[in-house]
Amino acid sequence: MWLFIAVLAYFLLAANSLIDRYILVKPVSNPIIYSFYVGILSIFALVFVPFGFVWPGFSLAGFSLLVGVFFLFTLFIFFKTLRENEASRAIPIIGGFSPVFVFILSFLFLGERLGWLQIAAFLLLVAGGVLISVKKRDESAELKRFKKYSLKGLGIAVFSSLLFGIFYVSIKFIFIYQSFISGFIWTRMGSFFAVFLILVSSKNRKLIFGAARNLEKKTGALIIMNKALAGAAFMLINYAIFLGSVTLVSALQGIQYIFLLILAVFISIISPEILEERISKGVVAQKILAVFVIGAGLVVLSIAS
């Protein structure tokens, strides 16, 4: 059950990621603006209040709110990473490293243990995620400048993966002591309240409200639609974590890369100006190999489950 839910969630996230890339490169240029919209739209989690929202106590409620605030900060770093790198490169780097951090943190703080087949599946999924993000370039002066920039982007991506790892383990901890609906709502409210921290800065207020005035209706509608898509995917990911292993759910991000590859290739062929991706035969072959590695991981995971 949790495996199917996670696969569906990662398909939605792949589509969401490509739209994120379009929005951040084109109409909305500052990640703080996009983070603001994510936080504001978190208020809609309140529609689930009648289905199991409870008061968990001061300590757990406070921790859940803090995790929600932390999540919005994590998204800001993620959006920054996404803006500075190709969508089909940045996301796999994050996905390759975040499961490793989740594995370590869940082992230390949650006492989560995996069987040998599950560990084998985990390694294959992570290896496929890393393989799909590797770049090969010819040596040149331009390349050296690119590598310097790329190394900086890699550092941000790894830091982003660490933040996601901390968040995933924290949300699993919350679900151990709360029902899914209640824990989900409390963390979403934390993200909503984080919006007011963003607005403390006058610079941020000028950026956000200035962009809102200049934002085309079409772009605004796209942001809302995409955040609804992301919200559905995020809720499904949370539910999969609630039902299963947080380590394996995070490692299953490899599924997202398969969907991302298919969607990115399709869109780049139809309208290459939208994503501005560089897709050559060598890159496609590399990613196809990674897909096979990820697929092998899925087979092993299915057997282990």
Helices and strands as residue ranges (DSSP letters): H 2-25, H 31-41, G 42-51, H 58-84, H 87-105, I 106-110, H 116-131, H 141-177, H 180-198, H 202-214, H 217-243, H 246-251, H 253-270, H 272-275, H 281-304
